Amino acid sequence: MKQQIIISGLGGQGALTLTRLLAEAAAALGLEVITSETHGMAQRGGAVISMVKVGPFRGPLIPAGSADLGLFLTDKTLPAHRFYLKPGAAAFVSTAAPGDYFHVDGPGLAARLGLPAVAANLALLGYVAGRAGLFCGAEALEQVLRDKTPERFRDMNLQAFKAGLEVSSGQ
Amino acid sequence: MKNINEHRILMGNEAIARGIIEAGCTLAASYPGTPASEILPAVAAFAQETGVSIHAEWSVNEKVAYETALANSMAGRRSAVSMKQVGLNVASDPFLRSAYLGVKGGFMIISADDPGPHSSQTEQDSRFFAMFAKVPVLDPSSPREAKDMVGKAFELSEKYELPVMLRPTTRVCHARQTVALSPPEILDRPARFEKNPGRWCATPQYVRELHRQLNDKIARIAMEPDFAPVFTPGDGSFPGVGIIASGVVFAHAWDLLEDLGLGGRVDLYQVTMPYPLNRDFIRRLEAQYQRLLVLEETYPVMELQLKSDKVQGRLTQTIPGEGELTPEVVGRILEKFLGRAETPGAAPPGGGVRPTLCAGCGHRAAFYAIKEAFPGGIFPGDIGCYTLGMNLGAVDTCHCMGAGISQAAGFYHAYAAGGGEIPAIVAAIGDSTFFHAGVPALMNAVMHRARFIMVILDNATTAMTGLQPTPEAGVNAMGQPAQPLYLADLVRACGVKFLRECDPYDIPALMSLLQEAHRYCRTPEGGVAVVIARHPCMLDKKAYERQPVYEMCVTEDCTGCRHCLDEFECPALILNEGTEQVVIDGVRCVGCGVCSHVCPGGAIEARRRE
């Protein structure tokens, strides 16, 4: 099993949380995993990218044109980071705006559920988990959400995750 | 023996911290700086979790951190000091001297480099600094390796009574990986300082002998078998060809060779100790190879020690002389070196989204007031979130910690001696930076009768690096009470006669204070005027919850003049391109209300939210 995933967003949006969840899911399945994150100046609202490499990799970075999957927390960073995807690899975007990518209206879902804006990311994760192609299934991610999310965010995260999952099963 | 088989996903910096705790280290000191900031908090957290006793501190700067940790080592106890690479510049004085005088308890310096650079004012190579100081340096390629190297570094340090450097780079510090945990080693070593003036006070007459001993130590360390390069032999497909790599570039090269189907086909060496480079290794390379490629970040440290015309690297311009060696760059170099067709690569587009101060940030309000008050002014800046004030045209210089104050003095002297009109000079410095390196600069400016305004942007935290407490907070790195030090006391103690404080959210009040400060500077008895602009960081959720929140709206009076967009640049103010009017982004707006002071037509209104 080898899979390379990018997670792109604006600093402070919550890319690090999704990165950690995916890494924990891989580890829980007994898979090797190494990730890379953006810290520092770019976290102040600039375009940030995280990378998750599942399988026998040594380095934390994904070369341009090599990622199997892309999770975009906003369509604003698509132009900056899409080049990391392999030709034909799927980009999943949390946005209300349709385009040449798979999209789920994460912010809209979060608002309808009365959840804070960061919950949109979990809706995106749920949506991606519901589509084939991720190294792990929705159950594995849901378990990680239960085990690794701080208690005060747990219900909110699970609710958003399931909402995203439902959208993908409805399609 | 609990924890013995536990594995956990750790960030590189957390893995280093875990290594520090497991090695029985009793003092860890640091000053925050990307990419090293997460090490010390993780030391404190692991100490708490495992119940070991350690003194962990955020020192006021790296020099102080270094010297504090060094004395713990002189008392026979294991000690660690961590910082970003430019922090080592600040600590360079004790660093170089400690190589000569040596240490007792294991002493490890973690100097985290930032090739790229991503968040630094240089992309200097700490391994080069280690070579200059004659201190051995270890270069991990992953979080797991970084943790393993910590224990080895302490052992090496104690064996030779010499400081040892661990040099992770951003990509190792901020990578995450599953790491095996072991229980902490408990070393029974009560503090015992043995007097030895010839060593600990070494006057010049002793220094030459200490230097000879240092040279001898380095020569012996270069023969240490445990620190020799790790060899992965090829299958003979590339006779006489070898690749030598250190740090995360080794990991990139490994993955890229696998991708190219060349894994295990070409001789590959991982150098874990780039200085001093193993002597037998140097001889072996010379004897066995015709062509060698050296991959390392960011300066040619191994390459210079190899001194061989068989080597291709930075000195032969095979590898770019600057910038991060990303997989894209290394991939092209490997393909060329191994005679493979170049894979056409996807090129990164330009642009992207640039960082900006957060919505509601007090710094933005202060910068707006400064440039509105002094349109023709010179604005020396400093290091922190507030460097982003350059986007607002309110930061003209950014050099190194504390430099803005000395530069303000220097600009004053330049214009004063030049005889022409002296512009308003307003230096802006953060609270943590002022404690770090601003105090001597302010003393010097006052003493030499410079006249300028210094604004301390006090957000009550070290924001850029992740909200570490400042000396004013009255809390230490372990979360225990500390003796608070107050900015205002320090400013007065530096001899400043004009000191005012205000909340920068009140832009008109801050502007009038700045004007008053400016008049003081120009009076015959005037000097440096200090204004403390105090508003807590918006990332501090508790502070945010304490402040009033306003419902912001833009009225029909908005003419789309862009003044608020260009001069204030709040991420919550956006232009509706259809109506050509400004609208509030309800998700990003924190309701600080400050922008109501900014619109020249009064079209931004604030209503107190219930």
Interface residues (C-beta under 8 A of the other chain):
Chain A: L10 G11 G12 T19 R20 A23 E24 A27 E32 V33 I34 T35 S36 E37 T38 H39 G40 M41 A42 Q43 R44 G45 G46 A47 F57 R58 G59 P60 L61 I62 P63 A64 G65 S66 K76 T77 P79 A80 F83 Y84 P107 A117
Chain B: H7 I9 M11 T34 P35 S37 E38 H118 S119 S141 S142 R171 V172 H174 A175 R176 Q177 T178 V248 F250 A251 H252 W254 D255 L256 D259 T326 P327 E328 G331 G345 A346 A347 P348 P349 G351 G352 V353 R354 P355 T356 L357 C358 C385 T387 L388 M464 T465 G466 P571 V587
